[in-house]
Amino acid sequence: MQLPLRIWLAIAIALSIAWALAGGVWGYRLGERWNESAREDAVSRFYQCLNDETLGAGSEVCQERERDIELIRAYQWPAAALLGLAPLPLAWLAAYLAIGIARRRRREII
């Protein structure tokens, strides 16, 4: 028993919405981890600079490392968009190619 194409389309749309939501949440959490890791690394380098006897708080190197901390941006939203939305066009393209190949083979058989 074969399902009509409109049912397959409804299933694909539902799966796309579910992936966009689940992938977005997954990407957001992954971006949080990247952000925390980058910030911890930058803060650690900054404190190492401050504790260095030859550099000190007023040195140019320490000020540059402090600016690095301020430049760390949030990775949450770009990662959420990338993981939630980027696979969808590829999956739809693969589905259309599979449907096209199946229809061609069916025509050859008939």
N, C-alpha and C positions, 0 to 999 in steps of 0.2 A: 504494500500500500504506500503510495507516494503522497506526500503532503503538497498542496498547491503552493505555488511560488509566493503568494501573498502571505501565507503563514510563515514560510521561511524568512521573508522580509521582516515580519513582525518580531520573530525570534531574534533576528540579527540586530534590529533596532534596540530591543530590550537588553541584549548582551552588550551592545555598544554603550548604552547608558550606564549599565552596571559597571563596565570596565572604566568608564570615565570617572565615575564616583570612587570606586575602589582604588584605581590607579592614582587618582588625585590625592586621596588620603595617604596612600603609600608614599608618593613622591613628596608630599608635605612633610611627613615624618622623617624621611630620608634627608631632606633638605635641612631640617632642624638639627639632625646629627652632624651634617657637614658644617653647618654654621657654628655649632658648639665646638667642634674639633678645631676649626680654623681659629676661632676666638681664643681657645685655650692655648693653642700653639703661639699665637701672636703675643698674648699676655705673658706667657712663659719667657719668650725671647726678650720682652720689654723688661721684666723683672731681673733677668740675668744681666741685662745691660746696666740697670740701676745698681746692682750689687757689685759690678765690676769696679775695682778701685781706680783704674786708669781712665774710665769714661765718666761716670757720675751722671747726675740728673740733668745738668745743663748741656750735655754734649749733643752734637748734631746727630750722632748715631742713635742715641736714645730718643731724641725728638722724632726721628724718622720712624722708629719702631712704634712710637706712640701714635703717629699718623696712620701707620698700618692697621692698628687696632680700630681706628675710627673708619677706615675704608672698607672693612669687612662688611659686606652687605648680606642681607637675608637671602638665603638660597631656597627658602621654603616654596615660594610661589613659582619661580621658574622650574623647579624640580617637579612640582605638582602638575604644572601645565605639560611638561615634557612627558612624564610617565602616564598622565591621564589621557592626553589627546594625541600624541604623536603616533601610537600604534594603530589608531582607528583608521586613518586613510589607507595604511598598508593592508590591514585586514579586509577592508571593503574591496580594495583592488584585487587581492587574492581571491576573494569570493566571486567577484565578477569574472575573473579569468577562469576559475573552476567551472562556473556556470557556462561560459562560452565554450570551453573545451568539451564539457558534457553534451551540450547541444550539437556541436559539430560531430561528435562521435555518434550521436543518436541519428543524425542525418545520413551519415555514411552507412550505418547499419540498415536503414530503411531503404 
